[in-house]
């Protein structure tokens, strides 16, 4: 896959990028499973903010917060392609199998789901081959870059 990257200087840049990403996803051929976005990066790199912006673009009405302690949250959207945003934070997981307690395989099998997984590197064994992995990088000057790997 070709690497692609975006420079993020403020929330309006991130809003534009999440809109672009959703537009690209809408153009892709539908599959019989959920779209999965693996989010990678250090603490404070912007993973949760990315999901919040994505939720706004999808028309989620609820306030989106990090699911660090509950591991997974689901939000209904107003989007025609994705009816549910599933937000997972794998930071505290000891093993990928812990996601199965939350019926992760069922979430994966629903083509109307878009699943965002923070700290996706902790659950790579469970991720489908078509997972889109995004890396959030902060440089020494606190500039942020989002890289589609």
Residue frames as a rotation matrix with the C-alpha (Angstrom) as fourth column:
UNK 1
0.584 0.812 0.000 0.00
0.812 -0.584 0.000 0.00
0.000 0.000 -1.000 0.00
UNK 2
-0.148 -0.609 0.779 1.25
0.513 -0.721 -0.466 3.48
0.846 0.331 0.419 -0.77
UNK 3
-0.330 -0.034 -0.943 2.03
0.907 -0.288 -0.307 5.57
-0.261 -0.957 0.126 2.28
UNK 4
0.046 0.398 0.916 0.16
0.498 -0.804 0.324 8.84
0.866 0.442 -0.235 2.48
UNK 5
-0.401 -0.208 -0.892 0.50
0.913 -0.169 -0.371 11.64
-0.074 -0.963 0.258 5.00
UNK 6
0.435 0.582 0.687 -1.15
0.479 -0.796 0.371 14.84
0.762 0.167 -0.625 6.16
UNK 7
-0.798 -0.601 -0.033 0.30
0.393 -0.479 -0.785 17.68
0.457 -0.640 0.618 8.24
UNK 8
0.333 0.917 -0.221 -2.05
0.741 -0.110 0.662 18.68
0.583 -0.384 -0.716 11.04
UNK 9
-0.690 -0.610 0.390 -1.56
0.275 -0.719 -0.638 22.15
0.669 -0.333 0.664 12.51
UNK 10
-0.789 0.498 0.361 -4.94
-0.593 -0.460 -0.661 22.60
-0.163 -0.735 0.658 14.19
UNK 11
-0.463 0.679 0.569 -8.36
0.089 0.675 -0.733 21.03
-0.882 -0.288 -0.373 14.65
UNK 12
0.455 0.647 -0.612 -9.64
-0.566 -0.321 -0.759 22.49
-0.687 0.692 0.220 11.38
UNK 13
-0.313 -0.632 -0.709 -6.90
-0.939 0.319 0.130 20.55
0.144 0.706 -0.693 9.54
UNK 14
-0.940 -0.041 0.340 -7.94
-0.153 0.938 -0.311 17.38
-0.306 -0.345 -0.887 11.33
UNK 15
-0.009 0.999 0.033 -11.58
-0.145 0.032 -0.989 18.04
-0.989 -0.014 0.144 10.50
UNK 16
0.326 0.047 -0.944 -10.66
-0.917 -0.227 -0.328 18.41
-0.230 0.973 -0.031 6.81
UNK 17
-0.666 -0.677 -0.312 -8.57
-0.726 0.685 0.061 15.22
0.173 0.268 -0.948 6.90
UNK 18
-0.720 0.449 0.529 -11.30
0.006 0.766 -0.643 13.14
-0.694 -0.460 -0.554 8.55
UNK 19
0.346 0.853 -0.390 -13.74
-0.422 -0.230 -0.877 14.41
-0.838 0.468 0.280 5.93
UNK 20
0.028 -0.444 -0.896 -11.32
-0.996 0.060 -0.061 13.43
0.081 0.894 -0.440 3.17
UNK 21
-0.900 -0.391 0.191 -10.84
-0.419 0.897 -0.138 9.98
-0.118 -0.204 -0.972 4.70
UNK 22
-0.287 0.877 0.386 -14.61
0.016 0.408 -0.913 9.40
-0.958 -0.256 -0.131 4.92
UNK 23
0.445 0.409 -0.796 -15.01
-0.743 -0.328 -0.584 10.53
-0.500 0.851 0.158 1.30
UNK 24
-0.412 -0.684 -0.602 -12.35
-0.883 0.463 0.077 8.04
0.226 0.563 -0.795 0.21
UNK 25
-0.873 0.127 0.472 -13.99
-0.130 0.870 -0.475 5.26
-0.471 -0.476 -0.743 2.22
UNK 26
0.105 0.990 -0.089 -17.34
-0.296 -0.054 -0.954 6.05
-0.949 0.127 0.287 0.59
UNK 27
0.292 -0.062 -0.954 -15.79
-0.951 -0.120 -0.284 5.52
-0.097 0.991 -0.094 -2.85
UNK 28
-0.762 -0.645 0.060 -14.39
-0.641 0.764 0.074 2.11
-0.093 0.018 -0.996 -1.97
UNK 29
-0.248 0.643 -0.725 -16.26
-0.364 0.631 0.685 -1.02
0.898 0.434 0.077 -2.91
UNK 30
0.269 0.450 0.851 -18.39
-0.957 0.029 0.287 -2.27
0.105 -0.892 0.439 -0.06
UNK 31
-0.707 -0.440 -0.553 -17.42
-0.329 0.897 -0.294 -5.48
0.625 -0.026 -0.780 1.62
UNK 32
0.294 0.848 -0.441 -19.39
0.068 0.441 0.895 -7.80
0.953 -0.293 0.072 3.85
UNK 33
0.142 -0.279 -0.950 -17.51
0.973 0.218 0.081 -6.65
0.184 -0.935 0.303 6.93
UNK 34
0.835 0.178 -0.520 -16.86
0.385 -0.864 0.323 -3.49
-0.392 -0.470 -0.791 8.90
UNK 35
0.482 -0.737 0.474 -14.32
0.145 -0.466 -0.873 -0.87
0.864 0.490 -0.118 7.90
UNK 36
0.755 -0.298 -0.584 -11.52
0.641 0.149 0.753 -0.89
-0.138 -0.943 0.303 10.47
UNK 37
0.549 -0.618 0.563 -9.17
-0.173 -0.743 -0.647 2.00
0.818 0.258 -0.515 11.17
UNK 38
0.478 -0.512 -0.713 -6.16
0.861 0.436 0.264 1.12
0.176 -0.740 0.649 13.32
UNK 39
0.789 -0.157 0.594 -4.89
-0.156 -0.986 -0.053 4.19
0.595 -0.051 -0.802 15.17
UNK 40
0.421 -0.766 -0.485 -1.28
0.877 0.480 0.004 4.23
0.230 -0.427 0.874 16.36
UNK 41
0.080 -0.486 0.870 0.73
0.065 -0.869 -0.491 6.85
0.995 0.096 -0.038 18.22
UNK 42
-0.802 -0.486 -0.348 1.98
0.392 0.013 -0.920 8.01
0.452 -0.874 0.180 21.58
UNK 43
-0.014 0.744 -0.668 -0.27
0.967 -0.159 -0.198 9.24
-0.254 -0.649 -0.718 24.38
UNK 44
0.188 0.191 -0.964 -1.61
0.233 -0.962 -0.145 12.67
-0.954 -0.197 -0.225 23.47
UNK 45
-0.780 -0.592 0.201 -0.83
0.295 -0.066 0.953 12.28
-0.551 0.803 0.226 19.76
UNK 46
-0.627 0.592 -0.506 -4.41
-0.724 -0.683 0.098 12.93
-0.287 0.427 0.857 18.65
UNK 47
-0.957 0.242 -0.159 -6.03
0.148 0.881 0.450 9.50
0.249 0.407 -0.879 18.30
UNK 48
-0.396 0.857 -0.330 -9.11
0.793 0.137 -0.594 10.32
-0.464 -0.497 -0.733 20.38
UNK 49
-0.249 0.269 -0.930 -9.44
-0.239 -0.948 -0.210 13.76
-0.939 0.170 0.301 18.78
UNK 50
-0.897 -0.094 -0.432 -9.35
-0.442 0.196 0.875 12.04
0.002 0.976 -0.218 15.37
UNK 51
-0.740 0.662 -0.122 -12.24
0.652 0.750 0.116 9.77
0.168 0.006 -0.986 16.42
UNK 52
-0.235 0.656 -0.718 -14.16
0.493 -0.556 -0.669 12.79
-0.838 -0.510 -0.192 17.77
UNK 53
-0.476 -0.001 -0.879 -13.76
-0.589 -0.742 0.320 14.61
-0.653 0.670 0.353 14.45
UNK 54
-0.960 0.143 -0.240 -14.75
-0.084 0.673 0.735 11.48
0.266 0.726 -0.634 12.53
UNK 55
-0.542 0.793 -0.277 -17.83
0.795 0.378 -0.475 11.17
-0.272 -0.478 -0.835 14.76
UNK 56
-0.248 0.420 -0.873 -18.77
-0.074 -0.907 -0.415 14.78
-0.966 -0.038 0.256 13.99
UNK 57
-0.725 -0.104 -0.681 -18.44
-0.664 -0.153 0.731 14.06
-0.181 0.983 0.042 10.25
UNK 58
-0.887 0.377 -0.265 -20.67
0.255 0.881 0.400 10.99
0.384 0.287 -0.878 10.67
UNK 59
-0.219 0.851 0.478 -23.35
-0.394 -0.525 0.755 12.98
0.893 -0.023 0.450 12.50
UNK 60
-0.282 0.072 -0.957 -22.91
0.759 0.627 -0.176 11.38
0.587 -0.776 -0.232 15.92
UNK 61
0.394 0.566 0.724 -24.96
-0.008 -0.786 0.619 13.40
0.919 -0.250 -0.305 18.41
UNK 62
0.925 -0.047 -0.377 -23.35
0.377 0.232 0.896 12.10
0.045 -0.971 0.233 21.62
UNK 63
0.581 -0.803 0.129 -20.15
-0.813 -0.569 0.120 13.42
-0.023 -0.175 -0.984 23.13
UNK 64
0.784 -0.386 -0.485 -17.32
0.133 0.869 -0.477 11.05
0.606 0.309 0.733 22.12
UNK 65
0.527 -0.636 0.564 -14.80
-0.845 -0.325 0.425 10.33
-0.087 -0.700 -0.708 24.85
UNK 66
-0.385 -0.769 -0.509 -11.93
-0.753 0.581 -0.309 7.89
0.534 0.265 -0.803 25.14
UNK 67
0.709 0.689 -0.147 -13.12
-0.505 0.643 0.576 4.41
0.491 -0.334 0.804 26.09
UNK 68
-0.287 -0.958 -0.021 -9.90
-0.656 0.213 -0.724 3.69
0.698 -0.194 -0.689 28.02
UNK 69
-0.728 -0.041 0.685 -11.67
-0.647 0.373 -0.665 2.16
-0.228 -0.927 -0.298 31.01
UNK 70
0.259 0.877 0.404 -14.68
-0.519 0.479 -0.708 0.57
-0.815 -0.026 0.579 29.30
UNK 71
-0.488 -0.655 0.577 -12.57
0.199 0.560 0.804 -0.53
-0.850 0.507 -0.143 26.27
UNK 72
-0.832 0.222 0.509 -15.38
0.532 0.060 0.844 -0.13
0.157 0.973 -0.168 23.71
UNK 73
-0.367 0.779 -0.508 -18.14
-0.016 -0.551 -0.834 2.40
-0.930 -0.298 0.215 23.05
UNK 74
-0.585 0.272 0.764 -20.69
0.809 0.265 0.525 2.41
-0.059 0.925 -0.375 20.23
UNK 75
-0.526 0.374 -0.764 -22.34
-0.106 -0.920 -0.378 5.47
-0.844 -0.118 0.524 18.71
UNK 76
0.231 0.671 0.705 -25.23
0.812 0.266 -0.519 5.70
-0.536 0.692 -0.484 16.26
UNK 77
-0.802 -0.529 -0.276 -24.49
0.256 -0.722 0.643 7.89
-0.540 0.445 0.715 13.26
UNK 78
0.328 0.862 -0.386 -26.61
-0.157 -0.353 -0.922 9.76
-0.932 0.363 0.019 10.72
UNK 79
-0.473 -0.639 -0.607 -24.39
-0.744 -0.080 0.663 8.49
-0.472 0.765 -0.437 7.89
UNK 80
0.541 0.732 -0.413 -25.87
-0.837 0.426 -0.342 6.38
-0.075 0.531 0.844 5.08
UNK 81
0.177 -0.537 -0.825 -22.91
-0.435 0.709 -0.555 4.02
0.883 0.457 -0.109 4.74
UNK 82
-0.696 -0.504 -0.511 -21.95
0.261 0.486 -0.834 3.62
0.669 -0.714 -0.207 8.39
UNK 83
0.354 0.913 0.204 -24.80
0.026 -0.228 0.973 3.37
0.935 -0.339 -0.105 10.87
UNK 84
0.986 -0.039 -0.163 -22.55
0.166 0.095 0.981 2.71
-0.023 -0.995 0.100 13.87
UNK 85
0.229 -0.949 0.218 -19.18
-0.516 -0.308 -0.799 4.06
0.825 0.071 -0.560 14.97
UNK 86
0.909 -0.067 -0.412 -17.42
0.349 0.663 0.662 1.57
0.229 -0.745 0.626 17.23
UNK 87
0.398 -0.774 0.493 -14.62
-0.591 -0.627 -0.507 3.19
0.702 -0.089 -0.707 19.25
UNK 88
0.877 -0.192 -0.440 -12.14
0.397 0.805 0.441 0.86
0.269 -0.561 0.783 20.94
UNK 89
0.427 -0.811 0.400 -9.16
-0.820 -0.534 -0.207 1.74
0.382 -0.239 -0.893 23.13
UNK 90
0.766 -0.158 -0.623 -6.85
0.142 0.987 -0.076 -1.27
0.627 -0.030 0.779 23.42
UNK 91
0.100 -0.821 0.563 -4.31
-0.597 -0.502 -0.626 0.51
0.796 -0.273 -0.540 25.65
UNK 92
-0.079 -0.090 0.993 -5.17
-0.988 0.141 -0.065 -1.48
-0.134 -0.986 -0.100 28.80
UNK 93
0.858 0.463 -0.220 -5.64
-0.496 0.859 -0.128 -4.87
0.130 0.219 0.967 27.14
UNK 94
0.134 -0.793 0.594 -3.28
-0.583 0.422 0.695 -7.63
-0.801 -0.439 -0.406 28.19
UNK 95
-0.757 -0.321 0.569 -4.11
0.225 0.690 0.688 -9.72
-0.613 0.649 -0.450 25.10
UNK 96
-0.846 0.425 -0.322 -6.11
-0.493 -0.392 0.777 -9.43
0.204 0.816 0.541 21.90
UNK 97
-0.651 0.598 -0.468 -8.46
0.460 0.801 0.384 -12.16
0.604 0.035 -0.796 23.12
UNK 98
-0.720 0.376 -0.583 -9.89
0.480 -0.337 -0.810 -9.77
-0.501 -0.863 0.063 25.70
UNK 99
-0.762 0.455 -0.461 -11.76
-0.617 -0.727 0.301 -8.05
-0.198 0.514 0.835 22.87
UNK 100
-0.701 0.501 -0.508 -13.72
-0.021 0.698 0.716 -11.22
0.713 0.513 -0.478 22.21
UNK 101
-0.689 0.470 -0.552 -15.41
0.690 0.189 -0.699 -10.84
-0.224 -0.862 -0.454 25.61
UNK 102
-0.434 0.491 -0.755 -16.96
-0.192 -0.869 -0.455 -7.70
-0.880 -0.052 0.472 24.08
UNK 103
0.353 0.592 0.724 -18.10
0.504 0.532 -0.681 -9.68
-0.788 0.605 -0.110 21.01
UNK 104
-0.167 -0.560 -0.812 -15.58
-0.405 -0.711 0.574 -7.97
-0.899 0.425 -0.108 18.73
UNK 105
-0.895 -0.199 0.398 -16.04
0.230 0.560 0.796 -10.56
-0.381 0.804 -0.456 15.95
UNK 106
0.026 0.978 0.209 -19.72
0.932 0.052 -0.358 -9.62
-0.361 0.204 -0.910 15.76
UNK 107
0.461 0.067 -0.885 -18.80
0.008 -0.997 -0.072 -5.94
-0.887 0.026 -0.460 15.38
UNK 108
-0.576 -0.779 -0.249 -16.36
-0.321 -0.064 0.945 -6.88
-0.752 0.624 -0.213 12.60
UNK 109
-0.726 0.282 0.627 -18.98
0.595 0.714 0.369 -8.83
-0.343 0.641 -0.687 10.68
UNK 110
0.363 0.910 -0.201 -21.38
0.692 -0.408 -0.596 -5.86
-0.624 0.078 -0.777 10.36
UNK 111
-0.300 -0.527 0.795 -20.67
0.945 -0.276 0.174 -3.98
0.128 0.804 0.581 7.12
UNK 112
0.526 0.546 0.652 -22.54
0.426 -0.833 0.353 -0.94
0.736 0.092 -0.671 8.48
UNK 113
0.839 -0.289 -0.461 -19.91
0.403 -0.240 0.883 -0.46
-0.366 -0.927 -0.085 11.21
UNK 114
0.408 -0.857 0.315 -16.84
-0.065 -0.371 -0.926 1.74
0.911 0.358 -0.207 11.09
UNK 115
0.877 -0.158 -0.454 -14.46
0.479 0.378 0.792 0.64
0.047 -0.912 0.407 13.84
UNK 116
0.419 -0.771 0.479 -11.71
-0.399 -0.631 -0.666 2.90
0.815 0.088 -0.572 15.17
UNK 117
0.832 -0.193 -0.520 -9.16
0.501 0.665 0.554 1.14
0.238 -0.721 0.650 17.37
UNK 118
0.598 -0.673 0.435 -6.73
-0.709 -0.698 -0.104 3.20
0.373 -0.246 -0.894 19.41
UNK 119
-0.153 -0.784 0.601 -3.51
-0.875 0.391 0.286 1.31
-0.459 -0.482 -0.746 20.22
UNK 120
0.746 0.554 -0.369 -4.37
-0.665 0.603 -0.440 -1.16
-0.021 0.574 0.819 17.44
UNK 121
-0.080 -0.870 -0.487 -0.87
-0.697 0.398 -0.597 -2.65
0.713 0.292 -0.638 17.64
UNK 122
-0.622 -0.123 0.773 -2.03
-0.741 0.414 -0.529 -4.46
-0.255 -0.902 -0.348 20.79
UNK 123
0.103 0.767 0.634 -4.69
-0.261 0.635 -0.727 -6.43
-0.960 -0.091 0.266 18.89
UNK 124
-0.313 -0.284 -0.906 -3.13
-0.908 -0.189 0.373 -7.00
-0.277 0.940 -0.199 15.45
UNK 125
-0.971 -0.087 0.221 -3.97
-0.046 0.982 0.184 -10.71
-0.233 0.168 -0.958 15.56
UNK 126
-0.283 0.951 0.121 -7.68
0.591 0.272 -0.760 -9.87
-0.756 -0.144 -0.639 15.45
UNK 127
-0.051 0.256 -0.965 -7.56
-0.416 -0.884 -0.212 -7.19
-0.908 0.391 0.152 12.75
UNK 128
0.727 0.365 0.581 -8.77
0.351 0.530 -0.772 -7.98
-0.590 0.765 0.258 9.24
UNK 129
-0.129 -0.861 0.491 -6.27
0.908 0.096 0.408 -7.76
-0.399 0.499 0.770 6.34
UNK 130
-0.017 0.181 0.983 -7.95
0.761 -0.636 0.130 -4.63
0.649 0.751 -0.126 4.94
UNK 131
0.564 0.156 -0.811 -7.45
0.749 -0.512 0.422 -2.62
-0.349 -0.845 -0.405 8.15
UNK 132
0.452 -0.409 0.793 -6.33
0.343 -0.741 -0.578 0.92
0.823 0.533 -0.195 7.37
UNK 133
0.337 -0.438 -0.834 -3.54
0.937 0.066 0.344 1.84
-0.096 -0.897 0.432 9.78
UNK 134
0.612 -0.088 0.786 -2.96
0.139 -0.966 -0.216 5.47
0.779 0.241 -0.579 10.65
UNK 135
-0.006 -0.699 -0.715 0.08
0.986 0.115 -0.121 6.62
0.166 -0.705 0.689 12.64
UNK 136
0.911 0.278 0.304 -0.03
0.195 -0.940 0.279 9.88
0.363 -0.195 -0.911 14.59
UNK 137
0.037 -0.981 -0.193 3.41
0.955 0.092 -0.284 11.47
0.296 -0.173 0.939 14.93
UNK 138
0.988 0.133 -0.072 4.40
0.150 -0.927 0.343 14.53
-0.021 -0.350 -0.936 16.98
UNK 139
0.267 -0.948 0.174 7.77
0.569 0.010 -0.822 16.13
0.778 0.318 0.542 16.27
UNK 140
-0.423 -0.580 -0.696 10.01
0.901 -0.184 -0.394 18.10
0.101 -0.794 0.600 18.65
UNK 141
-0.989 0.079 0.123 8.17
-0.077 -0.997 0.025 21.34
0.124 0.015 0.992 17.77
UNK 142
-0.561 0.812 0.164 4.78
0.048 0.230 -0.972 19.75
-0.827 -0.537 -0.168 18.61
UNK 143
-0.292 0.450 -0.844 3.79
-0.950 -0.236 0.203 19.57
-0.108 0.861 0.497 14.93
UNK 144
-0.077 0.386 0.919 1.59
-0.259 0.882 -0.393 16.61
-0.963 -0.269 0.032 14.10
UNK 145
-0.540 -0.061 -0.839 1.58
-0.836 0.149 0.527 14.37
0.093 0.987 -0.131 11.08
UNK 146
0.298 0.662 0.687 -0.97
-0.508 0.720 -0.473 11.69
-0.808 -0.208 0.551 10.26
UNK 147
-0.577 -0.594 -0.561 0.41
-0.807 0.310 0.502 8.85
-0.124 0.742 -0.658 8.16
UNK 148
0.719 0.688 0.099 -1.64
-0.629 0.705 -0.328 6.18
-0.295 0.174 0.939 6.38
UNK 149
-0.288 -0.916 0.277 0.73
-0.726 0.398 0.561 3.21
-0.625 -0.040 -0.780 6.40
